[in-house]
Amino acid sequence: MRKLTSETNNLNEILNKSVKYGIISSLITFLFMLLIWGISIMNFFNKHYDFKNFGNPLILYDPKASFVGWIVLMILISPFLQLLTTIFSFYITLVINKNNDNTA
């Protein structure tokens, strides 16, 4: 953050870089989640797989639907939430640092 704000005072450039870095970090997380949980997708096509004992919570009250919901949550929604959190925390840090610079 300090390096990014010390390189330039152009707010648009700083905000664009923060979004860029957030996207990069969430894409890396997406790839890792795909590697970790992607193997489990093959269980969906197995007719004899026991979805009750997969270990995920029954968030949708049906073992198979909960399995699909869990996989979607882990692979797609988790990186998206990381992107939102990264951008939000970057903006909050930027606002706090700008306010500290103005009051000092």
Phi and psi restraints in degrees (range 20) as a CNS / XPLOR table:
assign (resid 1 and name C) (resid 2 and name N)
       (resid 2 and name CA) (resid 2 and name C) 1.0 -65.1 20.0 2
assign (resid 2 and name N) (resid 2 and name CA)
       (resid 2 and name C) (resid 3 and name N) 1.0 -39.1 20.0 2
assign (resid 2 and name C) (resid 3 and name N)
       (resid 3 and name CA) (resid 3 and name C) 1.0 -64.0 20.0 2
assign (resid 3 and name N) (resid 3 and name CA)
       (resid 3 and name C) (resid 4 and name N) 1.0 -41.5 20.0 2
assign (resid 3 and name C) (resid 4 and name N)
       (resid 4 and name CA) (resid 4 and name C) 1.0 -66.4 20.0 2
assign (resid 4 and name N) (resid 4 and name CA)
       (resid 4 and name C) (resid 5 and name N) 1.0 -40.8 20.0 2
assign (resid 4 and name C) (resid 5 and name N)
       (resid 5 and name CA) (resid 5 and name C) 1.0 -79.2 20.0 2
assign (resid 5 and name N) (resid 5 and name CA)
       (resid 5 and name C) (resid 6 and name N) 1.0 -22.7 20.0 2
assign (resid 5 and name C) (resid 6 and name N)
       (resid 6 and name CA) (resid 6 and name C) 1.0 -80.3 20.0 2
assign (resid 6 and name N) (resid 6 and name CA)
       (resid 6 and name C) (resid 7 and name N) 1.0 -21.4 20.0 2
assign (resid 6 and name C) (resid 7 and name N)
       (resid 7 and name CA) (resid 7 and name C) 1.0 -72.6 20.0 2
assign (resid 7 and name N) (resid 7 and name CA)
       (resid 7 and name C) (resid 8 and name N) 1.0 -35.0 20.0 2
assign (resid 7 and name C) (resid 8 and name N)
       (resid 8 and name CA) (resid 8 and name C) 1.0 -151.9 20.0 2
assign (resid 8 and name N) (resid 8 and name CA)
       (resid 8 and name C) (resid 9 and name N) 1.0 157.2 20.0 2
assign (resid 8 and name C) (resid 9 and name N)
       (resid 9 and name CA) (resid 9 and name C) 1.0 -105.8 20.0 2
assign (resid 9 and name N) (resid 9 and name CA)
       (resid 9 and name C) (resid 10 and name N) 1.0 1.8 20.0 2
assign (resid 9 and name C) (resid 10 and name N)
       (resid 10 and name CA) (resid 10 and name C) 1.0 -73.7 20.0 2
assign (resid 10 and name N) (resid 10 and name CA)
       (resid 10 and name C) (resid 11 and name N) 1.0 113.0 20.0 2
assign (resid 10 and name C) (resid 11 and name N)
       (resid 11 and name CA) (resid 11 and name C) 1.0 -63.8 20.0 2
assign (resid 11 and name N) (resid 11 and name CA)
       (resid 11 and name C) (resid 12 and name N) 1.0 -40.2 20.0 2
assign (resid 11 and name C) (resid 12 and name N)
       (resid 12 and name CA) (resid 12 and name C) 1.0 -62.3 20.0 2
assign (resid 12 and name N) (resid 12 and name CA)
       (resid 12 and name C) (resid 13 and name N) 1.0 -39.4 20.0 2
assign (resid 12 and name C) (resid 13 and name N)
       (resid 13 and name CA) (resid 13 and name C) 1.0 -67.1 20.0 2
assign (resid 13 and name N) (resid 13 and name CA)
       (resid 13 and name C) (resid 14 and name N) 1.0 -40.6 20.0 2
assign (resid 13 and name C) (resid 14 and name N)
       (resid 14 and name CA) (resid 14 and name C) 1.0 -63.9 20.0 2
assign (resid 14 and name N) (resid 14 and name CA)
       (resid 14 and name C) (resid 15 and name N) 1.0 -45.7 20.0 2
assign (resid 14 and name C) (resid 15 and name N)
       (resid 15 and name CA) (resid 15 and name C) 1.0 -66.8 20.0 2
assign (resid 15 and name N) (resid 15 and name CA)
       (resid 15 and name C) (resid 16 and name N) 1.0 -38.2 20.0 2
assign (resid 15 and name C) (resid 16 and name N)
       (resid 16 and name CA) (resid 16 and name C) 1.0 -64.0 20.0 2
assign (resid 16 and name N) (resid 16 and name CA)
       (resid 16 and name C) (resid 17 and name N) 1.0 -40.3 20.0 2
assign (resid 16 and name C) (resid 17 and name N)
       (resid 17 and name CA) (resid 17 and name C) 1.0 -67.0 20.0 2
assign (resid 17 and name N) (resid 17 and name CA)
       (resid 17 and name C) (resid 18 and name N) 1.0 -36.0 20.0 2
assign (resid 17 and name C) (resid 18 and name N)
       (resid 18 and name CA) (resid 18 and name C) 1.0 -65.1 20.0 2
assign (resid 18 and name N) (resid 18 and name CA)
       (resid 18 and name C) (resid 19 and name N) 1.0 -40.8 20.0 2
assign (resid 18 and name C) (resid 19 and name N)
       (resid 19 and name CA) (resid 19 and name C) 1.0 -65.8 20.0 2
assign (resid 19 and name N) (resid 19 and name CA)
       (resid 19 and name C) (resid 20 and name N) 1.0 -40.8 20.0 2
assign (resid 19 and name C) (resid 20 and name N)
       (resid 20 and name CA) (resid 20 and name C) 1.0 -61.3 20.0 2
assign (resid 20 and name N) (resid 20 and name CA)
       (resid 20 and name C) (resid 21 and name N) 1.0 -47.3 20.0 2
assign (resid 20 and name C) (resid 21 and name N)
       (resid 21 and name CA) (resid 21 and name C) 1.0 -66.1 20.0 2
assign (resid 21 and name N) (resid 21 and name CA)
       (resid 21 and name C) (resid 22 and name N) 1.0 -35.9 20.0 2
assign (resid 21 and name C) (resid 22 and name N)
       (resid 22 and name CA) (resid 22 and name C) 1.0 -65.2 20.0 2
assign (resid 22 and name N) (resid 22 and name CA)
       (resid 22 and name C) (resid 23 and name N) 1.0 -40.2 20.0 2
assign (resid 22 and name C) (resid 23 and name N)
       (resid 23 and name CA) (resid 23 and name C) 1.0 -66.1 20.0 2
assign (resid 23 and name N) (resid 23 and name CA)
       (resid 23 and name C) (resid 24 and name N) 1.0 -41.6 20.0 2
assign (resid 23 and name C) (resid 24 and name N)
       (resid 24 and name CA) (resid 24 and name C) 1.0 -62.0 20.0 2
assign (resid 24 and name N) (resid 24 and name CA)
       (resid 24 and name C) (resid 25 and name N) 1.0 -45.3 20.0 2
assign (resid 24 and name C) (resid 25 and name N)
       (resid 25 and name CA) (resid 25 and name C) 1.0 -66.7 20.0 2
assign (resid 25 and name N) (resid 25 and name CA)
       (resid 25 and name C) (resid 26 and name N) 1.0 -37.3 20.0 2
assign (resid 25 and name C) (resid 26 and name N)
       (resid 26 and name CA) (resid 26 and name C) 1.0 -73.4 20.0 2
assign (resid 26 and name N) (resid 26 and name CA)
       (resid 26 and name C) (resid 27 and name N) 1.0 -30.1 20.0 2
assign (resid 26 and name C) (resid 27 and name N)
       (resid 27 and name CA) (resid 27 and name C) 1.0 -67.4 20.0 2
assign (resid 27 and name N) (resid 27 and name CA)
       (resid 27 and name C) (resid 28 and name N) 1.0 -38.2 20.0 2
assign (resid 27 and name C) (resid 28 and name N)
       (resid 28 and name CA) (resid 28 and name C) 1.0 -63.8 20.0 2
assign (resid 28 and name N) (resid 28 and name CA)
       (resid 28 and name C) (resid 29 and name N) 1.0 -43.0 20.0 2
assign (resid 28 and name C) (resid 29 and name N)
       (resid 29 and name CA) (resid 29 and name C) 1.0 -63.3 20.0 2
assign (resid 29 and name N) (resid 29 and name CA)
       (resid 29 and name C) (resid 30 and name N) 1.0 -41.0 20.0 2
assign (resid 29 and name C) (resid 30 and name N)
       (resid 30 and name CA) (resid 30 and name C) 1.0 -59.1 20.0 2
assign (resid 30 and name N) (resid 30 and name CA)
       (resid 30 and name C) (resid 31 and name N) 1.0 -44.0 20.0 2
assign (resid 30 and name C) (resid 31 and name N)
       (resid 31 and name CA) (resid 31 and name C) 1.0 -64.3 20.0 2
assign (resid 31 and name N) (resid 31 and name CA)
       (resid 31 and name C) (resid 32 and name N) 1.0 -41.8 20.0 2
assign (resid 31 and name C) (resid 32 and name N)
       (resid 32 and name CA) (resid 32 and name C) 1.0 -65.9 20.0 2
assign (resid 32 and name N) (resid 32 and name CA)
       (resid 32 and name C) (resid 33 and name N) 1.0 -41.3 20.0 2
assign (resid 32 and name C) (resid 33 and name N)
       (resid 33 and name CA) (resid 33 and name C) 1.0 -64.7 20.0 2
assign (resid 33 and name N) (resid 33 and name CA)
       (resid 33 and name C) (resid 34 and name N) 1.0 -36.5 20.0 2
assign (resid 33 and name C) (resid 34 and name N)
       (resid 34 and name CA) (resid 34 and name C) 1.0 -64.9 20.0 2
assign (resid 34 and name N) (resid 34 and name CA)
       (resid 34 and name C) (resid 35 and name N) 1.0 -39.9 20.0 2
assign (resid 34 and name C) (resid 35 and name N)
       (resid 35 and name CA) (resid 35 and name C) 1.0 -67.2 20.0 2
assign (resid 35 and name N) (resid 35 and name CA)
       (resid 35 and name C) (resid 36 and name N) 1.0 -42.3 20.0 2
assign (resid 35 and name C) (resid 36 and name N)
       (resid 36 and name CA) (resid 36 and name C) 1.0 -73.2 20.0 2
assign (resid 36 and name N) (resid 36 and name CA)
       (resid 36 and name C) (resid 37 and name N) 1.0 -49.4 20.0 2
assign (resid 36 and name C) (resid 37 and name N)
       (resid 37 and name CA) (resid 37 and name C) 1.0 -98.0 20.0 2
assign (resid 37 and name N) (resid 37 and name CA)
       (resid 37 and name C) (resid 38 and name N) 1.0 -13.7 20.0 2
assign (resid 37 and name C) (resid 38 and name N)
       (resid 38 and name CA) (resid 38 and name C) 1.0 -63.4 20.0 2
assign (resid 38 and name N) (resid 38 and name CA)
       (resid 38 and name C) (resid 39 and name N) 1.0 -30.2 20.0 2
assign (resid 38 and name C) (resid 39 and name N)
       (resid 39 and name CA) (resid 39 and name C) 1.0 -64.0 20.0 2
assign (resid 39 and name N) (resid 39 and name CA)
       (resid 39 and name C) (resid 40 and name N) 1.0 -31.8 20.0 2
assign (resid 39 and name C) (resid 40 and name N)
       (resid 40 and name CA) (resid 40 and name C) 1.0 -69.5 20.0 2
assign (resid 40 and name N) (resid 40 and name CA)
       (resid 40 and name C) (resid 41 and name N) 1.0 -18.8 20.0 2
assign (resid 40 and name C) (resid 41 and name N)
       (resid 41 and name CA) (resid 41 and name C) 1.0 -62.2 20.0 2
assign (resid 41 and name N) (resid 41 and name CA)
       (resid 41 and name C) (resid 42 and name N) 1.0 -32.4 20.0 2
assign (resid 41 and name C) (resid 42 and name N)
       (resid 42 and name CA) (resid 42 and name C) 1.0 -62.9 20.0 2
assign (resid 42 and name N) (resid 42 and name CA)
       (resid 42 and name C) (resid 43 and name N) 1.0 -25.8 20.0 2
assign (resid 42 and name C) (resid 43 and name N)
       (resid 43 and name CA) (resid 43 and name C) 1.0 -65.5 20.0 2
assign (resid 43 and name N) (resid 43 and name CA)
       (resid 43 and name C) (resid 44 and name N) 1.0 -25.5 20.0 2
assign (resid 43 and name C) (resid 44 and name N)
       (resid 44 and name CA) (resid 44 and name C) 1.0 -63.8 20.0 2
assign (resid 44 and name N) (resid 44 and name CA)
       (resid 44 and name C) (resid 45 and name N) 1.0 -32.3 20.0 2
assign (resid 44 and name C) (resid 45 and name N)
       (resid 45 and name CA) (resid 45 and name C) 1.0 -89.1 20.0 2
assign (resid 45 and name N) (resid 45 and name CA)
       (resid 45 and name C) (resid 46 and name N) 1.0 -4.3 20.0 2
assign (resid 45 and name C) (resid 46 and name N)
       (resid 46 and name CA) (resid 46 and name C) 1.0 -84.9 20.0 2
assign (resid 46 and name N) (resid 46 and name CA)
       (resid 46 and name C) (resid 47 and name N) 1.0 117.7 20.0 2
assign (resid 46 and name C) (resid 47 and name N)
       (resid 47 and name CA) (resid 47 and name C) 1.0 -67.5 20.0 2
assign (resid 47 and name N) (resid 47 and name CA)
       (resid 47 and name C) (resid 48 and name N) 1.0 -26.8 20.0 2
assign (resid 47 and name C) (resid 48 and name N)
       (resid 48 and name CA) (resid 48 and name C) 1.0 -101.9 20.0 2
assign (resid 48 and name N) (resid 48 and name CA)
       (resid 48 and name C) (resid 49 and name N) 1.0 12.0 20.0 2
assign (resid 48 and name C) (resid 49 and name N)
       (resid 49 and name CA) (resid 49 and name C) 1.0 -75.8 20.0 2
assign (resid 49 and name N) (resid 49 and name CA)
       (resid 49 and name C) (resid 50 and name N) 1.0 138.6 20.0 2
assign (resid 49 and name C) (resid 50 and name N)
       (resid 50 and name CA) (resid 50 and name C) 1.0 -92.6 20.0 2
assign (resid 50 and name N) (resid 50 and name CA)
       (resid 50 and name C) (resid 51 and name N) 1.0 97.7 20.0 2
assign (resid 50 and name C) (resid 51 and name N)
       (resid 51 and name CA) (resid 51 and name C) 1.0 -71.8 20.0 2
assign (resid 51 and name N) (resid 51 and name CA)
       (resid 51 and name C) (resid 52 and name N) 1.0 -21.8 20.0 2
assign (resid 51 and name C) (resid 52 and name N)
       (resid 52 and name CA) (resid 52 and name C) 1.0 -66.3 20.0 2
assign (resid 52 and name N) (resid 52 and name CA)
       (resid 52 and name C) (resid 53 and name N) 1.0 -32.4 20.0 2
assign (resid 52 and name C) (resid 53 and name N)
       (resid 53 and name CA) (resid 53 and name C) 1.0 -101.9 20.0 2
assign (resid 53 and name N) (resid 53 and name CA)
       (resid 53 and name C) (resid 54 and name N) 1.0 21.6 20.0 2
assign (resid 53 and name C) (resid 54 and name N)
       (resid 54 and name CA) (resid 54 and name C) 1.0 -70.7 20.0 2
assign (resid 54 and name N) (resid 54 and name CA)
       (resid 54 and name C) (resid 55 and name N) 1.0 -32.3 20.0 2
assign (resid 54 and name C) (resid 55 and name N)
       (resid 55 and name CA) (resid 55 and name C) 1.0 108.0 20.0 2
assign (resid 55 and name N) (resid 55 and name CA)
       (resid 55 and name C) (resid 56 and name N) 1.0 -3.7 20.0 2
assign (resid 55 and name C) (resid 56 and name N)
       (resid 56 and name CA) (resid 56 and name C) 1.0 -87.8 20.0 2
assign (resid 56 and name N) (resid 56 and name CA)
       (resid 56 and name C) (resid 57 and name N) 1.0 155.9 20.0 2
assign (resid 56 and name C) (resid 57 and name N)
       (resid 57 and name CA) (resid 57 and name C) 1.0 -69.8 20.0 2
assign (resid 57 and name N) (resid 57 and name CA)
       (resid 57 and name C) (resid 58 and name N) 1.0 149.9 20.0 2
assign (resid 57 and name C) (resid 58 and name N)
       (resid 58 and name CA) (resid 58 and name C) 1.0 -82.4 20.0 2
assign (resid 58 and name N) (resid 58 and name CA)
       (resid 58 and name C) (resid 59 and name N) 1.0 74.7 20.0 2
assign (resid 58 and name C) (resid 59 and name N)
       (resid 59 and name CA) (resid 59 and name C) 1.0 -76.0 20.0 2
assign (resid 59 and name N) (resid 59 and name CA)
       (resid 59 and name C) (resid 60 and name N) 1.0 -20.9 20.0 2
assign (resid 59 and name C) (resid 60 and name N)
       (resid 60 and name CA) (resid 60 and name C) 1.0 -117.4 20.0 2
assign (resid 60 and name N) (resid 60 and name CA)
       (resid 60 and name C) (resid 61 and name N) 1.0 15.3 20.0 2
assign (resid 60 and name C) (resid 61 and name N)
       (resid 61 and name CA) (resid 61 and name C) 1.0 64.0 20.0 2
assign (resid 61 and name N) (resid 61 and name CA)
       (resid 61 and name C) (resid 62 and name N) 1.0 5.8 20.0 2
assign (resid 61 and name C) (resid 62 and name N)
       (resid 62 and name CA) (resid 62 and name C) 1.0 -132.6 20.0 2
assign (resid 62 and name N) (resid 62 and name CA)
       (resid 62 and name C) (resid 63 and name N) 1.0 130.1 20.0 2
assign (resid 62 and name C) (resid 63 and name N)
       (resid 63 and name CA) (resid 63 and name C) 1.0 -58.4 20.0 2
assign (resid 63 and name N) (resid 63 and name CA)
       (resid 63 and name C) (resid 64 and name N) 1.0 -41.2 20.0 2
assign (resid 63 and name C) (resid 64 and name N)
       (resid 64 and name CA) (resid 64 and name C) 1.0 -72.0 20.0 2
assign (resid 64 and name N) (resid 64 and name CA)
       (resid 64 and name C) (resid 65 and name N) 1.0 -41.9 20.0 2
assign (resid 64 and name C) (resid 65 and name N)
       (resid 65 and name CA) (resid 65 and name C) 1.0 -66.0 20.0 2
assign (resid 65 and name N) (resid 65 and name CA)
       (resid 65 and name C) (resid 66 and name N) 1.0 -38.0 20.0 2
assign (resid 65 and name C) (resid 66 and name N)
       (resid 66 and name CA) (resid 66 and name C) 1.0 -66.1 20.0 2
assign (resid 66 and name N) (resid 66 and name CA)
       (resid 66 and name C) (resid 67 and name N) 1.0 -35.6 20.0 2
assign (resid 66 and name C) (resid 67 and name N)
       (resid 67 and name CA) (resid 67 and name C) 1.0 -63.0 20.0 2
assign (resid 67 and name N) (resid 67 and name CA)
       (resid 67 and name C) (resid 68 and name N) 1.0 -46.8 20.0 2
assign (resid 67 and name C) (resid 68 and name N)
       (resid 68 and name CA) (resid 68 and name C) 1.0 -64.2 20.0 2
assign (resid 68 and name N) (resid 68 and name CA)
       (resid 68 and name C) (resid 69 and name N) 1.0 -44.3 20.0 2
assign (resid 68 and name C) (resid 69 and name N)
       (resid 69 and name CA) (resid 69 and name C) 1.0 -61.3 20.0 2
assign (resid 69 and name N) (resid 69 and name CA)
       (resid 69 and name C) (resid 70 and name N) 1.0 -39.6 20.0 2
assign (resid 69 and name C) (resid 70 and name N)
       (resid 70 and name CA) (resid 70 and name C) 1.0 -66.3 20.0 2
assign (resid 70 and name N) (resid 70 and name CA)
       (resid 70 and name C) (resid 71 and name N) 1.0 -42.7 20.0 2
assign (resid 70 and name C) (resid 71 and name N)
       (resid 71 and name CA) (resid 71 and name C) 1.0 -64.6 20.0 2
assign (resid 71 and name N) (resid 71 and name CA)
       (resid 71 and name C) (resid 72 and name N) 1.0 -43.4 20.0 2
assign (resid 71 and name C) (resid 72 and name N)
       (resid 72 and name CA) (resid 72 and name C) 1.0 -63.5 20.0 2
assign (resid 72 and name N) (resid 72 and name CA)
       (resid 72 and name C) (resid 73 and name N) 1.0 -41.4 20.0 2
assign (resid 72 and name C) (resid 73 and name N)
       (resid 73 and name CA) (resid 73 and name C) 1.0 -61.5 20.0 2
assign (resid 73 and name N) (resid 73 and name CA)
       (resid 73 and name C) (resid 74 and name N) 1.0 -45.8 20.0 2
assign (resid 73 and name C) (resid 74 and name N)
       (resid 74 and name CA) (resid 74 and name C) 1.0 -71.6 20.0 2
assign (resid 74 and name N) (resid 74 and name CA)
       (resid 74 and name C) (resid 75 and name N) 1.0 -42.4 20.0 2
assign (resid 74 and name C) (resid 75 and name N)
       (resid 75 and name CA) (resid 75 and name C) 1.0 -85.1 20.0 2
assign (resid 75 and name N) (resid 75 and name CA)
       (resid 75 and name C) (resid 76 and name N) 1.0 -40.0 20.0 2
assign (resid 75 and name C) (resid 76 and name N)
       (resid 76 and name CA) (resid 76 and name C) 1.0 -103.2 20.0 2
assign (resid 76 and name N) (resid 76 and name CA)
       (resid 76 and name C) (resid 77 and name N) 1.0 -48.1 20.0 2
assign (resid 76 and name C) (resid 77 and name N)
       (resid 77 and name CA) (resid 77 and name C) 1.0 -76.7 20.0 2
assign (resid 77 and name N) (resid 77 and name CA)
       (resid 77 and name C) (resid 78 and name N) 1.0 -36.9 20.0 2
assign (resid 77 and name C) (resid 78 and name N)
       (resid 78 and name CA) (resid 78 and name C) 1.0 -59.9 20.0 2
assign (resid 78 and name N) (resid 78 and name CA)
       (resid 78 and name C) (resid 79 and name N) 1.0 -48.3 20.0 2
assign (resid 78 and name C) (resid 79 and name N)
       (resid 79 and name CA) (resid 79 and name C) 1.0 -64.1 20.0 2
assign (resid 79 and name N) (resid 79 and name CA)
       (resid 79 and name C) (resid 80 and name N) 1.0 -34.5 20.0 2
assign (resid 79 and name C) (resid 80 and name N)
       (resid 80 and name CA) (resid 80 and name C) 1.0 -65.5 20.0 2
assign (resid 80 and name N) (resid 80 and name CA)
       (resid 80 and name C) (resid 81 and name N) 1.0 -42.4 20.0 2
assign (resid 80 and name C) (resid 81 and name N)
       (resid 81 and name CA) (resid 81 and name C) 1.0 -65.2 20.0 2
assign (resid 81 and name N) (resid 81 and name CA)
       (resid 81 and name C) (resid 82 and name N) 1.0 -34.5 20.0 2
assign (resid 81 and name C) (resid 82 and name N)
       (resid 82 and name CA) (resid 82 and name C) 1.0 -64.4 20.0 2
assign (resid 82 and name N) (resid 82 and name CA)
       (resid 82 and name C) (resid 83 and name N) 1.0 -40.2 20.0 2
assign (resid 82 and name C) (resid 83 and name N)
       (resid 83 and name CA) (resid 83 and name C) 1.0 -60.5 20.0 2
assign (resid 83 and name N) (resid 83 and name CA)
       (resid 83 and name C) (resid 84 and name N) 1.0 -48.3 20.0 2
assign (resid 83 and name C) (resid 84 and name N)
       (resid 84 and name CA) (resid 84 and name C) 1.0 -61.6 20.0 2
assign (resid 84 and name N) (resid 84 and name CA)
       (resid 84 and name C) (resid 85 and name N) 1.0 -42.6 20.0 2
assign (resid 84 and name C) (resid 85 and name N)
       (resid 85 and name CA) (resid 85 and name C) 1.0 -66.3 20.0 2
assign (resid 85 and name N) (resid 85 and name CA)
       (resid 85 and name C) (resid 86 and name N) 1.0 -40.8 20.0 2
assign (resid 85 and name C) (resid 86 and name N)
       (resid 86 and name CA) (resid 86 and name C) 1.0 -62.7 20.0 2
assign (resid 86 and name N) (resid 86 and name CA)
       (resid 86 and name C) (resid 87 and name N) 1.0 -47.2 20.0 2
assign (resid 86 and name C) (resid 87 and name N)
       (resid 87 and name CA) (resid 87 and name C) 1.0 -66.5 20.0 2
assign (resid 87 and name N) (resid 87 and name CA)
       (resid 87 and name C) (resid 88 and name N) 1.0 -43.2 20.0 2
assign (resid 87 and name C) (resid 88 and name N)
       (resid 88 and name CA) (resid 88 and name C) 1.0 -62.1 20.0 2
assign (resid 88 and name N) (resid 88 and name CA)
       (resid 88 and name C) (resid 89 and name N) 1.0 -46.4 20.0 2
assign (resid 88 and name C) (resid 89 and name N)
       (resid 89 and name CA) (resid 89 and name C) 1.0 -67.6 20.0 2
assign (resid 89 and name N) (resid 89 and name CA)
       (resid 89 and name C) (resid 90 and name N) 1.0 -33.4 20.0 2
assign (resid 89 and name C) (resid 90 and name N)
       (resid 90 and name CA) (resid 90 and name C) 1.0 -65.2 20.0 2
assign (resid 90 and name N) (resid 90 and name CA)
       (resid 90 and name C) (resid 91 and name N) 1.0 -43.4 20.0 2
assign (resid 90 and name C) (resid 91 and name N)
       (resid 91 and name CA) (resid 91 and name C) 1.0 -66.2 20.0 2
assign (resid 91 and name N) (resid 91 and name CA)
       (resid 91 and name C) (resid 92 and name N) 1.0 -40.5 20.0 2
assign (resid 91 and name C) (resid 92 and name N)
       (resid 92 and name CA) (resid 92 and name C) 1.0 -64.0 20.0 2
assign (resid 92 and name N) (resid 92 and name CA)
       (resid 92 and name C) (resid 93 and name N) 1.0 -42.8 20.0 2
assign (resid 92 and name C) (resid 93 and name N)
       (resid 93 and name CA) (resid 93 and name C) 1.0 -62.8 20.0 2
assign (resid 93 and name N) (resid 93 and name CA)
       (resid 93 and name C) (resid 94 and name N) 1.0 -39.7 20.0 2
assign (resid 93 and name C) (resid 94 and name N)
       (resid 94 and name CA) (resid 94 and name C) 1.0 -63.7 20.0 2
assign (resid 94 and name N) (resid 94 and name CA)
       (resid 94 and name C) (resid 95 and name N) 1.0 -42.7 20.0 2
assign (resid 94 and name C) (resid 95 and name N)
       (resid 95 and name CA) (resid 95 and name C) 1.0 -65.2 20.0 2
assign (resid 95 and name N) (resid 95 and name CA)
       (resid 95 and name C) (resid 96 and name N) 1.0 -43.7 20.0 2
assign (resid 95 and name C) (resid 96 and name N)
       (resid 96 and name CA) (resid 96 and name C) 1.0 -64.4 20.0 2
assign (resid 96 and name N) (resid 96 and name CA)
       (resid 96 and name C) (resid 97 and name N) 1.0 -43.0 20.0 2
assign (resid 96 and name C) (resid 97 and name N)
       (resid 97 and name CA) (resid 97 and name C) 1.0 -66.5 20.0 2
assign (resid 97 and name N) (resid 97 and name CA)
       (resid 97 and name C) (resid 98 and name N) 1.0 -39.3 20.0 2
assign (resid 97 and name C) (resid 98 and name N)
       (resid 98 and name CA) (resid 98 and name C) 1.0 -66.0 20.0 2
assign (resid 98 and name N) (resid 98 and name CA)
       (resid 98 and name C) (resid 99 and name N) 1.0 -38.8 20.0 2
assign (resid 98 and name C) (resid 99 and name N)
       (resid 99 and name CA) (resid 99 and name C) 1.0 -67.1 20.0 2
assign (resid 99 and name N) (resid 99 and name CA)
       (resid 99 and name C) (resid 100 and name N) 1.0 -38.0 20.0 2
assign (resid 99 and name C) (resid 100 and name N)
       (resid 100 and name CA) (resid 100 and name C) 1.0 -68.0 20.0 2
assign (resid 100 and name N) (resid 100 and name CA)
       (resid 100 and name C) (resid 101 and name N) 1.0 -36.4 20.0 2
assign (resid 100 and name C) (resid 101 and name N)
       (resid 101 and name CA) (resid 101 and name C) 1.0 -67.9 20.0 2
assign (resid 101 and name N) (resid 101 and name CA)
       (resid 101 and name C) (resid 102 and name N) 1.0 -35.4 20.0 2
assign (resid 101 and name C) (resid 102 and name N)
       (resid 102 and name CA) (resid 102 and name C) 1.0 -75.1 20.0 2
assign (resid 102 and name N) (resid 102 and name CA)
       (resid 102 and name C) (resid 103 and name N) 1.0 -31.3 20.0 2
assign (resid 102 and name C) (resid 103 and name N)
       (resid 103 and name CA) (resid 103 and name C) 1.0 -85.4 20.0 2
assign (resid 103 and name N) (resid 103 and name CA)
       (resid 103 and name C) (resid 104 and name N) 1.0 -20.0 20.0 2
